[in-house]
Amino acid sequence: MSRGFVVAATVVAATLGVGTAGAANHYFPYISETAAARAQCGPDDLTERGIQGNVSAEDRNSGRSRQGYNCNMARLGGVRGAGGGIVSVTSDHCSYTSSLFPSSAIAKQPGVQIVDARNPRKPRVVGSLTTPAMVGGTWESLKVNHKRKLLAATSVPFLWGGGFFSVYDISDCAHPKLLNKGAGTAWPLPFTSHEGGFSPDGRTYWASGVYPGHLSAIDISNPAKPSVIWQGLHSFLGHGFGISPDGNHMFLSNMAGITVLDISAIQRRAPYPQVPHVAAYLWPDGQLNQHSIPVTYQGRRHLFSLDEAGSGGVKVFDIHKLNKPKLITSIKLEINLPKNQDTLVRSSSGGSLFGSNPHYCSVDRPNDPTALACSWESSGIRVFDIRNLNKIREIGYYNPPAQKNSTITQLPNSPHVLGSIIGMPVLEFLSLGMSMANGKVSVPELVGPRSGMIAGGDMATDWCFSPPEFHGNQIWSTCSDGGFMALELSGKVYTPPADQASTHGSD
């Protein structure tokens, strides 16, 4: 870059309250070619055939994928409703299904659906939230703060939005009460968003945009009167994030890595807050980093960070020293390995934009977590034993039955239905190109019976995007076509810790 560009960028950053002094970039060129050890499944499970995480083109065409796949996990109950949206969340015995604009606005019950799962074998939709933020499409902004029992979301009509913001009291989870009837509801607030989430103490809601990396802090100390107290441009592109338990650091997703921000001035409500860049962690495999989960092992800070495209899997860092991070390992399924990118594209053809990558994960507790559960797009819900970071292994999975050939009339709140106008797995092409450049792609393996489905894809798998949240031995989540599911993880492979407290890093 030219000296003039650097000076200009520094001036702009200072003007926006984003410091750059002392920040360092850390590049991790290592690309893992090893998958997590496979789960040992039970004799009655309907297991995957072949490569771990793969739903083959043949299974999609034959109808086998409509039976689903499971290993050490079983479905207790579920309710499809209008579809599962993108990121849905749970609290107590309830689940809240995110909305997708514009189709969810004209659904039978528009807005965010309230699911009562007190009886997980017979969950039911008991209402919906219809403020402008909730009807306008919540995308990845719908989040719960368990400490204060708050539910909040911003309006994201398509990829990018802002202005409308709703906060609900969910002390009675089946009957949320709107708290901000003025700012954010009756009139918009000055922010943009694609994603959002809470600080751990629930006093701040952070809204992150996509391009040009716009980040806003909304003070909800008094949820009835939310106000924007800081804004800045942090990088070229922003996505989801995780926040440290003390609320002082944000691990903000960028295109292919993480930007670490010092948000302590916002946390302590300094009168003229600055948000310095502490560091950036960057890597070549995996595009569109989705979010991160700060945890500790024996008091030492670690981070799980996942990529929703590009087969980067879930990276695990030791961040005890934020500016001296250490990459410990990557959690991948076999379908994500560089040598299997041709198979991934072959299988995903005709299924629209996404293939098989993690989108949102949760740990079963923030300190010394024992299990990680992830929504892995077309590979369903995957659960890993993470007690020993040097021996991470998969312990179970549930890939819901495909709802093949459903229409927008039947599932207006399914992004999979809306995305099926495109057949190609576009978000897999960068990792495919990298594997081709490294001589790991077989053209005969790349071409299959669904390769011609360039437009007008089908739904021969489901898309699972939402954070799978631990409720004892149960895992609750939603998938795009199948809606809300209550799953049970076998006691043979998982024992819930006494202090279980499921978290995905921004709740």
C-alpha positions as CSV (number, residue, x, y, z in Angstrom):
1,M,0.0,0.0,0.0
2,S,1.1,3.6,-0.6
3,R,2.2,5.8,2.4
4,G,-0.7,8.1,1.6
5,F,-3.3,5.3,1.8
6,V,-1.9,4.2,5.2
7,V,-2.1,7.7,6.5
8,A,-5.6,8.2,5.2
9,A,-6.7,4.9,6.7
10,T,-5.3,5.9,10.1
11,V,-7.0,9.2,10.0
12,V,-10.3,7.6,9.1
13,A,-9.9,5.0,11.8
14,A,-9.2,7.6,14.5
15,T,-12.1,9.6,13.4
16,L,-14.4,6.6,13.8
17,G,-13.0,5.8,17.2
18,V,-11.2,2.7,16.0
19,G,-7.5,2.6,17.1
20,T,-4.8,0.7,15.2
21,A,-1.6,1.3,17.3
22,G,-0.1,-1.9,18.5
23,A,-2.3,-4.2,16.5
24,A,-0.6,-7.2,14.8
25,N,-1.6,-9.6,12.1
26,H,-1.1,-13.3,12.7
27,Y,-1.2,-15.6,9.7
28,F,-1.7,-19.3,10.0
29,P,-0.9,-21.0,6.7
30,Y,-1.5,-24.6,8.0
31,I,-4.4,-26.4,6.3
32,S,-5.5,-29.5,8.1
33,E,-5.8,-32.7,6.2
34,T,-7.1,-34.7,9.1
35,A,-10.7,-35.2,10.1
36,A,-12.1,-35.7,13.6
37,A,-12.3,-39.4,14.6
38,R,-15.6,-40.9,13.6
39,A,-18.3,-41.7,16.1
40,Q,-18.9,-45.3,17.0
41,C,-22.6,-45.7,16.1
42,G,-25.2,-48.0,17.5
43,P,-26.6,-51.1,15.5
44,D,-30.0,-49.5,14.9
45,D,-28.7,-46.1,13.7
46,L,-29.4,-45.0,10.1
47,T,-25.8,-44.0,9.4
48,E,-24.0,-42.2,6.6
49,R,-22.4,-44.3,3.9
50,G,-18.9,-43.5,2.8
51,I,-17.2,-40.2,3.6
52,Q,-18.0,-38.7,7.0
53,G,-20.5,-35.8,6.6
54,N,-21.3,-36.6,3.0
55,V,-24.8,-36.9,1.6
56,S,-24.0,-38.4,-1.8
57,A,-25.6,-37.4,-5.1
58,E,-26.9,-41.0,-5.4
59,D,-28.6,-40.7,-1.9
60,R,-30.1,-37.4,-2.9
61,N,-31.4,-38.8,-6.2
62,S,-32.7,-42.1,-4.9
63,G,-34.6,-40.7,-2.0
64,R,-32.4,-42.2,0.7
65,S,-31.7,-38.7,2.1
66,R,-35.4,-38.3,2.9
67,Q,-35.0,-40.9,5.6
68,G,-32.3,-38.9,7.3
69,Y,-29.1,-40.1,9.1
70,N,-28.4,-40.5,12.7
71,C,-25.7,-41.8,15.0
72,N,-26.1,-41.9,18.8
73,M,-28.8,-39.2,18.5
74,A,-32.6,-39.5,18.1
75,R,-35.4,-37.1,17.4
76,L,-37.8,-36.8,20.3
77,G,-40.1,-34.4,18.5
78,G,-40.4,-31.3,16.4
79,V,-42.6,-28.8,14.6
80,R,-41.9,-27.7,11.1
81,G,-44.1,-24.6,11.1
82,A,-43.3,-22.2,8.2
83,G,-39.6,-23.3,8.2
84,G,-36.6,-22.8,10.4
85,G,-35.3,-19.5,9.3
86,I,-31.5,-18.9,9.7
87,V,-30.4,-18.5,13.3
88,S,-33.0,-19.5,16.0
89,V,-32.4,-19.5,19.7
90,T,-33.8,-21.1,22.9
91,S,-34.5,-20.1,26.5
92,D,-36.0,-22.2,29.3
93,H,-38.6,-24.4,27.6
94,C,-39.0,-22.2,24.5
95,S,-37.4,-21.8,21.1
96,Y,-37.7,-18.7,18.9
97,T,-37.6,-19.2,15.2
98,S,-35.9,-16.5,13.2
99,S,-37.8,-14.8,10.4
100,L,-36.9,-14.4,6.7
101,F,-38.1,-11.4,4.7
102,P,-40.2,-11.0,2.7
103,S,-41.9,-14.4,2.7
104,S,-42.2,-14.7,6.5
105,A,-44.1,-11.4,6.5
106,I,-46.9,-13.0,4.6
107,A,-46.9,-16.3,6.4
108,K,-49.9,-17.5,8.3
109,Q,-48.2,-16.4,11.5
110,P,-45.8,-13.6,10.4
111,G,-42.6,-12.7,12.2
112,V,-40.6,-14.7,14.8
113,Q,-42.4,-17.9,15.8
114,I,-42.6,-18.9,19.5
115,V,-42.3,-22.7,20.1
116,D,-43.2,-24.1,23.4
117,A,-41.1,-27.3,24.0
118,R,-42.1,-28.0,27.6
119,N,-43.0,-31.4,26.3
120,P,-40.1,-32.0,23.8
121,R,-42.0,-34.9,22.2
122,K,-44.8,-32.6,21.3
123,P,-43.5,-29.0,20.8
124,R,-46.0,-26.5,19.4
125,V,-46.1,-23.0,17.9
126,V,-47.9,-20.9,20.5
127,G,-47.5,-17.4,19.0
128,S,-45.4,-15.0,17.0
129,L,-43.6,-11.6,17.5
130,T,-44.6,-9.0,14.9
131,T,-42.8,-5.8,15.6
132,P,-41.0,-4.3,12.6
133,A,-37.7,-5.8,13.6
134,M,-39.2,-9.3,14.0
135,V,-41.3,-9.2,10.7
136,G,-38.6,-7.5,8.7
137,G,-36.3,-10.5,8.8
138,T,-34.0,-11.2,11.7
139,W,-31.2,-13.0,9.7
140,E,-28.5,-13.8,12.2
141,S,-29.4,-11.1,14.7
142,L,-32.0,-13.0,16.9
143,K,-30.3,-13.7,20.2
144,V,-31.1,-14.4,23.9
145,N,-29.3,-13.1,26.9
146,H,-29.9,-15.7,29.6
147,K,-28.6,-13.6,32.5
148,R,-31.2,-10.8,32.0
149,K,-33.8,-13.0,30.2
150,L,-33.9,-10.7,27.2
151,L,-34.6,-11.6,23.5
152,A,-33.5,-9.1,20.9
153,A,-33.2,-8.8,17.1
154,T,-32.7,-6.2,14.3
155,S,-34.5,-6.0,11.0
156,V,-32.4,-7.5,8.2
157,P,-34.5,-7.7,5.0
158,F,-31.8,-9.2,2.9
159,L,-28.2,-9.7,4.0
160,W,-28.0,-6.1,5.2
161,G,-30.5,-3.9,7.1
162,G,-30.9,-1.8,10.2
163,G,-32.9,0.8,11.9
164,F,-35.5,-1.4,13.6
165,F,-34.6,-3.1,16.8
166,S,-36.8,-5.0,19.4
167,V,-36.1,-6.1,22.9
168,Y,-38.4,-8.5,24.8
169,D,-38.6,-9.6,28.4
170,I,-38.8,-13.5,28.2
171,S,-39.1,-14.2,32.0
172,D,-42.2,-16.0,30.9
173,C,-40.6,-17.5,27.8
174,A,-43.9,-18.4,26.0
175,H,-45.3,-14.9,26.5
176,P,-42.6,-12.4,25.6
177,K,-43.2,-8.7,26.5
178,L,-42.0,-5.9,24.2
179,L,-39.9,-3.5,26.3
180,N,-39.0,-0.8,23.8
181,K,-42.2,0.6,22.3
182,G,-40.6,3.8,21.2
183,A,-37.0,3.9,19.9
184,G,-36.3,0.9,17.6
185,T,-40.0,0.1,17.2
186,A,-42.1,3.2,16.7
187,W,-39.1,4.9,15.0
188,P,-35.7,3.6,13.7
189,L,-32.3,3.9,15.4
190,P,-29.2,4.9,13.4
191,F,-27.4,1.6,12.9
192,T,-26.9,-1.1,10.2
193,S,-26.8,-4.9,10.8
194,H,-26.5,-8.3,9.3
195,E,-25.8,-10.1,12.6
196,G,-25.9,-9.1,16.3
197,G,-25.6,-10.3,19.8
198,F,-25.3,-9.5,23.5
199,S,-22.4,-8.6,25.8
200,P,-22.3,-11.3,28.5
201,D,-23.9,-8.9,31.1
202,G,-26.7,-8.1,28.7
203,R,-26.2,-4.3,29.0
204,T,-25.0,-3.9,25.4
205,Y,-26.4,-5.3,22.1
206,W,-23.8,-5.2,19.3
207,A,-25.0,-5.0,15.6
208,S,-22.5,-5.9,13.0
209,G,-23.0,-5.1,9.3
210,V,-21.4,-6.8,6.3
211,Y,-19.8,-4.4,3.9
212,P,-18.2,-1.9,4.8
213,G,-17.6,-3.5,8.2
214,H,-20.0,-1.2,10.2
215,L,-20.2,-2.0,13.9
216,S,-22.6,-0.4,16.4
217,A,-23.0,-0.6,20.1
218,I,-26.6,-0.2,21.4
219,D,-27.0,0.5,25.1
220,I,-29.8,-1.5,26.6
221,S,-29.1,-0.9,30.3
222,N,-32.6,0.3,30.2
223,P,-34.2,-2.0,27.5
224,A,-37.2,0.4,27.2
225,K,-34.9,3.1,25.9
226,P,-32.2,1.7,23.7
227,S,-29.7,4.1,22.3
228,V,-26.6,3.9,20.0
229,I,-23.6,4.8,22.0
230,W,-20.7,4.0,19.6
231,Q,-20.2,3.2,15.9
232,G,-17.1,2.5,13.8
233,L,-15.7,0.8,10.7
234,H,-13.5,-2.0,11.7
235,S,-12.5,-3.8,8.5
236,F,-13.5,-4.4,4.9
237,L,-16.2,-6.9,5.8
238,G,-17.8,-8.0,9.1
239,H,-19.9,-10.9,10.2
240,G,-20.6,-12.6,13.5
241,F,-18.6,-12.5,16.7
242,G,-18.0,-13.8,20.2
243,I,-17.3,-11.7,23.3
244,S,-15.0,-12.6,26.2
245,P,-16.8,-13.3,29.5
246,D,-15.7,-10.1,31.0
247,G,-17.2,-8.1,28.1
248,N,-13.8,-6.5,27.3
249,H,-12.8,-8.1,24.0
250,M,-14.7,-8.9,20.8
251,F,-13.6,-11.6,18.3
252,L,-15.2,-10.3,15.2
253,S,-15.4,-12.4,12.0
254,N,-14.0,-11.0,8.8
255,M,-13.7,-12.6,5.4
256,A,-11.2,-15.3,6.3
257,G,-10.2,-14.8,9.9
258,I,-10.9,-12.8,13.1
259,T,-10.4,-9.1,14.1
260,V,-9.8,-8.8,17.8
261,L,-11.2,-5.6,19.2
262,D,-10.7,-4.0,22.7
263,I,-14.3,-3.0,23.6
264,S,-13.6,-2.4,27.3
265,A,-14.3,1.4,27.0
266,I,-17.8,0.5,25.8
267,Q,-18.2,-2.1,28.6
268,R,-17.3,0.4,31.3
269,R,-19.3,3.2,29.6
270,A,-16.4,5.6,29.1
271,P,-17.6,9.1,28.0
272,Y,-15.5,9.2,24.8
273,P,-14.9,5.5,24.0
274,Q,-12.2,4.2,21.7
275,V,-12.2,0.7,20.3
276,P,-8.6,-0.3,19.4
277,H,-7.7,-3.2,17.1
278,V,-5.7,-5.6,19.2
279,A,-4.8,-8.2,16.5
280,A,-6.1,-10.1,13.5
281,Y,-5.9,-13.9,13.0
282,L,-5.9,-14.9,9.4
283,W,-5.8,-18.1,7.4
284,P,-6.1,-19.4,3.8
285,D,-8.7,-22.2,4.1
286,G,-12.2,-21.3,4.9
287,Q,-14.0,-18.2,3.7
288,L,-16.7,-16.2,5.5
289,N,-15.8,-16.8,9.1
290,Q,-19.1,-17.0,10.9
291,H,-18.6,-16.5,14.6
292,S,-16.3,-17.4,17.6
293,I,-16.8,-18.9,21.0
294,P,-14.4,-17.8,23.8
295,V,-13.9,-20.5,26.4
296,T,-11.3,-21.4,29.1
297,Y,-9.4,-24.7,29.7
298,Q,-8.0,-24.8,33.3
299,G,-8.2,-21.1,33.4
300,R,-6.4,-20.5,30.1
301,R,-8.2,-18.6,27.4
302,H,-9.1,-20.5,24.2
303,L,-11.3,-19.8,21.1
304,F,-13.4,-21.9,18.8
305,S,-13.9,-20.1,15.5
306,L,-15.8,-21.5,12.5
307,D,-16.0,-20.9,8.7
308,E,-19.4,-21.2,7.0
309,A,-17.8,-21.7,3.6
310,G,-14.5,-22.9,2.2
311,S,-14.1,-26.1,4.2
312,G,-12.1,-24.5,7.0
313,G,-14.0,-26.3,9.7
314,V,-13.7,-25.1,13.3
315,K,-10.3,-23.8,14.3
316,V,-9.2,-24.0,17.9
317,F,-6.8,-21.3,19.3
318,D,-4.9,-20.8,22.5
319,I,-5.4,-17.1,23.1
320,H,-4.0,-16.8,26.6
321,K,-2.0,-13.9,25.1
322,L,-4.2,-12.2,22.5
323,N,-1.3,-11.0,20.5
324,K,0.5,-14.4,20.6
325,P,-2.2,-16.8,19.5
326,K,-1.5,-20.4,18.9
327,L,-3.5,-22.6,16.5
328,I,-4.0,-25.9,18.3
329,T,-6.1,-27.8,15.8
330,S,-8.9,-27.7,13.2
331,I,-12.1,-29.7,13.6
332,K,-13.2,-31.0,10.2
333,L,-15.4,-33.8,8.8
334,E,-13.9,-36.0,6.1
335,I,-16.1,-34.2,3.5
336,N,-14.1,-31.0,4.3
337,L,-10.6,-32.3,3.6
338,P,-8.8,-30.9,0.6
339,K,-8.6,-34.3,-1.1
340,N,-12.5,-34.5,-0.9
341,Q,-13.4,-31.1,-2.3
342,D,-14.3,-32.8,-5.6
343,T,-16.7,-35.1,-3.8
344,L,-18.2,-32.2,-1.9
345,V,-19.0,-30.3,-5.0
346,R,-20.3,-33.4,-6.8
347,S,-22.6,-34.2,-3.9
348,S,-23.7,-30.6,-3.3
349,S,-24.6,-29.9,-6.9
350,G,-28.3,-29.2,-7.4
351,G,-28.6,-28.3,-3.7
352,S,-28.1,-24.5,-4.1
353,L,-25.4,-22.2,-2.5
354,F,-24.2,-24.1,0.5
355,G,-22.5,-27.5,0.9
356,S,-21.2,-29.0,4.1
357,N,-19.7,-26.5,6.5
358,P,-20.3,-25.4,10.1
359,H,-22.5,-22.4,10.5
360,Y,-23.2,-22.0,14.2
361,C,-21.8,-24.0,17.2
362,S,-22.4,-24.1,20.9
363,V,-20.3,-25.5,23.8
364,D,-22.0,-27.1,26.8
365,R,-20.3,-24.7,29.2
366,P,-17.8,-21.8,28.8
367,N,-15.2,-23.1,31.4
368,D,-13.6,-26.5,30.6
369,P,-16.3,-27.4,28.0
370,T,-16.8,-31.1,27.4
371,A,-18.8,-31.0,24.1
372,L,-19.2,-28.9,21.0
373,A,-22.4,-29.1,18.9
374,C,-22.5,-27.6,15.4
375,S,-25.0,-27.1,12.7
376,W,-23.1,-28.3,9.7
377,E,-25.3,-27.2,6.8
378,S,-26.2,-30.2,4.6
379,S,-24.4,-32.5,7.1
380,G,-26.9,-31.9,9.9
381,I,-26.2,-31.5,13.6
382,R,-22.7,-32.8,14.6
383,V,-21.5,-33.2,18.2
384,F,-17.9,-33.6,19.3
385,D,-16.1,-34.6,22.5
386,I,-13.7,-31.6,23.2
387,R,-12.4,-32.5,26.7
388,N,-9.0,-33.2,25.2
389,L,-8.1,-30.8,22.4
390,N,-5.4,-33.1,21.2
391,K,-8.0,-36.0,20.7
392,I,-11.2,-34.4,19.5
393,R,-13.6,-36.9,18.3
394,E,-17.2,-37.0,16.9
395,I,-19.6,-38.7,19.3
396,G,-22.9,-38.3,17.4
397,Y,-24.9,-36.7,14.6
398,Y,-28.4,-36.2,13.3
399,N,-29.1,-35.2,9.8
400,P,-32.8,-34.6,9.4
401,P,-34.9,-36.1,6.6
402,A,-34.9,-34.0,3.5
403,Q,-38.2,-32.2,2.8
404,K,-37.8,-32.7,-0.9
405,N,-39.7,-30.5,-3.4
406,S,-41.4,-28.3,-0.7
407,T,-42.6,-25.0,-2.0
408,I,-42.5,-21.4,-0.8
409,T,-46.2,-21.7,-0.1
410,Q,-45.5,-24.6,2.3
411,L,-42.3,-23.3,3.8
412,P,-42.1,-19.5,3.4
413,N,-39.6,-19.2,6.2
414,S,-37.0,-21.5,4.7
415,P,-33.9,-20.0,3.2
416,H,-33.3,-23.3,1.5
417,V,-36.6,-23.0,-0.4
418,L,-35.8,-19.4,-1.5
419,G,-32.2,-20.4,-2.4
420,S,-33.2,-23.4,-4.6
421,I,-33.6,-21.2,-7.6
422,I,-29.8,-21.6,-7.8
423,G,-28.4,-25.1,-8.2
424,M,-24.7,-24.6,-8.0
425,P,-22.8,-24.8,-4.6
426,V,-21.2,-21.5,-5.3
427,L,-19.8,-21.1,-1.8
428,E,-17.7,-24.2,-2.3
429,F,-15.8,-23.0,-5.4
430,L,-13.0,-21.2,-3.6
431,S,-11.9,-24.3,-1.6
432,L,-12.4,-26.3,-4.8
433,G,-10.1,-24.0,-6.7
434,M,-7.4,-24.2,-3.9
435,S,-7.6,-28.0,-4.1
436,M,-7.3,-27.9,-7.9
437,A,-4.3,-25.7,-7.7
438,N,-2.7,-28.2,-5.3
439,G,-3.4,-31.2,-7.6
440,K,-6.0,-32.8,-5.2
441,V,-9.0,-32.8,-7.5
442,S,-10.1,-35.6,-9.8
443,V,-12.2,-34.4,-12.7
444,P,-14.1,-37.7,-13.0
445,E,-15.0,-37.6,-9.3
446,L,-16.1,-33.9,-9.7
447,V,-18.7,-34.7,-12.3
448,G,-21.8,-36.5,-11.2
449,P,-25.5,-37.1,-11.9
450,R,-26.5,-33.7,-10.6
451,S,-23.8,-31.6,-12.2
452,G,-26.2,-30.2,-14.8
453,M,-28.5,-28.7,-12.1
454,I,-27.1,-25.2,-12.5
455,A,-30.5,-23.5,-12.0
456,G,-33.6,-24.8,-10.2
457,G,-32.0,-26.9,-7.5
458,D,-34.0,-29.2,-5.2
459,M,-34.0,-29.8,-1.5
460,A,-32.6,-33.3,-1.3
461,T,-30.9,-32.4,2.0
462,D,-31.9,-29.9,4.7
463,W,-29.8,-26.9,5.7
464,C,-28.9,-26.6,9.3
465,F,-27.8,-23.2,10.4
466,S,-28.9,-22.5,14.0
467,P,-26.8,-23.0,17.1
468,P,-27.6,-26.4,18.6
469,E,-28.2,-25.6,22.3
470,F,-27.7,-28.1,25.1
471,H,-30.6,-28.8,27.4
472,G,-29.2,-31.7,29.6
473,N,-28.9,-34.7,27.3
474,Q,-31.1,-33.0,24.7
475,I,-30.0,-30.7,21.9
476,W,-32.5,-28.1,20.6
477,S,-32.1,-26.5,17.2
478,T,-33.8,-25.6,13.9
479,C,-33.0,-26.5,10.3
480,S,-34.3,-24.6,7.3
481,D,-36.9,-27.1,6.0
482,G,-37.5,-29.3,9.0
483,G,-38.1,-26.5,11.5
484,F,-37.6,-27.0,15.3
485,M,-36.2,-30.3,16.6
486,A,-35.7,-31.7,20.1
487,L,-32.9,-34.3,19.8
488,E,-31.6,-36.7,22.4
489,L,-28.0,-37.6,22.7
490,S,-27.3,-41.1,23.9
491,G,-26.1,-41.4,27.6
492,K,-23.5,-43.8,26.3
493,V,-21.5,-41.0,24.6
494,Y,-22.4,-37.9,26.7
495,T,-23.0,-37.0,30.3
496,P,-24.1,-33.5,30.9
497,P,-21.9,-31.6,33.4
498,A,-23.6,-30.4,36.6
499,D,-22.9,-26.8,35.6
500,Q,-24.0,-27.1,32.0
501,A,-24.5,-23.6,30.5
502,S,-24.8,-23.8,26.8
503,T,-23.3,-20.8,25.0
504,H,-22.4,-19.7,21.4
505,G,-20.4,-16.7,22.5
506,S,-22.8,-13.8,21.9
507,D,-25.7,-14.8,24.2
